[in-house]
Amino acid sequence: MTGVACQAESPPLASSSPTNSSLAVEASPSPSVLSTPEPTIQGQAEYRSPRFGFQFSYPSQDVVVDDTTDVPPNSKTSLLSAVEIWTHKHAQKIRSGAYEGGTEYPANVNITVHSNAQQLPLQSWVEQSNQFASPREFKGTTVAGQPAISFQSTGLYEDEQVVFSNLAGSNIIVIALAKTNYGDNDAIYQGAFQKIVDSFSFVSE
């Protein structure tokens, strides 16, 4: 079963859009789609993933959700699924093809789900993963009632991540914020990131 976005102000983004950290999106054999909105409170919407048993709220007046890009189901990475969060301006530019031909996609927010078959401790999983460049400043926190860690890393952008396990401990969820440290987009994405972290919760899996 695939994720359902409950706020979609415009059509879903093209399925070729990568994440800013070179993560592929949604490793399900069948693609996920954006559905008809079901607004929550003014200016906010809720995203639900029945497949992975979680949900979160996001500021729909500022950002849109895209979970429509697929990777081959035989991918050898731990990635199972990802959801991209874009400003309305960035989403429109992606739809128009502005980043085709090798142009780097903007810094944004993304939520990724990874398998953790060995059930490694969170920091050990981060340190053995090849997707985080020089992870540092690990701090303990809590997300959705689960023990979590936050940390910083530096790659194409300055990144801030929060990592925690699902209720069964079989998957790891990463909520990541990439920052350019200039312009107004960082503030929009920072607000969306914080809203997602604060509202993230698990439902039946």
C-alpha positions, -999 to +999 in steps of 0.1 A: +000+000+000+013+034-008+014+068+010-015+092+007-010+129+008-040+147+021-031+181+006-022+186-030-026+221-043-012+212-077-004+180-097+023+156-085+058+163-095+076+145-123+087+110-113+123+117-122+130+142-095+158+130-072+164+141-036+191+166-028+211+139-010+210+115-040+184+093-024+159+075-046+123+077-037+097+050-030+109+014-035+074+000-037+065-021-068+036+002-074+039+040-073+023+062-047+001+091-057-011+124-043-048+123-036-076+148-031-069+171-002-086+166+032-076+199+049-070+198+087-069+233+102-064+265+081-031+265+062-022+229+073-026+195+058-018+159+069+002+133+051-005+096+059+014+065+049-008+034+055+021+013+042+045+024+069+020+033+096+029+070+101+014+104+096+025+141+100+012+176+094+028+202+072+022+239+064+003+235+031+004+273+025+042+271+022+050+236+009+038+206-011+044+169-007+057+147-035+059+109-030+055+098-066+091+089-077+100+052-079+132+032-078+135-003-090+123-028-064+155-048-066+176-018-054+204-030-031+202-001-008+184+000+025+160+027+012+123+016+012+105+049+006+109+086+006+087+117+006+100+150-008+088+184+006+091+214-018+082+250-016+055+260-041+081+279-061+105+250-063+077+225-071+066+247-100+102+249-113+106+211-111+074+206-130+085+230-157+118+210-162+141+238-148+164+212-132+166+188-161+200+181-177+220+177-146+212+208-127+213+202-089+179+202-073+173+227-045+179+221-008+146+208+007+131+185+034+127+148+029+114+119+049+130+085+041+123+050+054+151+024+055+152-012+065+172-020+097+172-058+095+201-061+119+183-037+143+214-016+148+214+011+174+205+045+158+240+060+159+256+028+147+232+027+118+240+063+109+278+058+112+278+027+090+256+042+064+272+058+033+245+085+029+256+109+056+288+130+050+308+134+082+279+130+107+285+150+139+270+166+170+248+137+179+221+145+205+194+124+221+158+134+216+123+119+211+100+118+181+065+102+181+073+088+215+103+069+202+139+074+213+156+095+185+189+112+177+195+144+159+228+152+142+244+175+116+262+165+084+278+184+054+275+174+018+262+194-011+243+214+015+244+218+053+221+191+066+202+186+098+187+151+105+165+134+130+166+096+130+143+071+149+129+036+146+094+025+138+074+008+165+086-027+155+122-016+153+125-031+118+127+002+099+145+035+105+130+068+096+151+099+087+136+134+086+162+156+069+165+193+063+191+207+038+201+243+041+219+267+017+224+294+044+211+321+021+178+334+007+143+329+021+138+292+013+158+280+043+133+296+067+103+280+049+119+246+049+130+250+085+094+257+095+082+227+076+109+205+091+100+215+126+063+210+120+068+175+106+091+165+135+067+179+161+035+163+146+050+130+134+031+100+149+026+063+143-007+047+134-015+010+128+011-007+107 
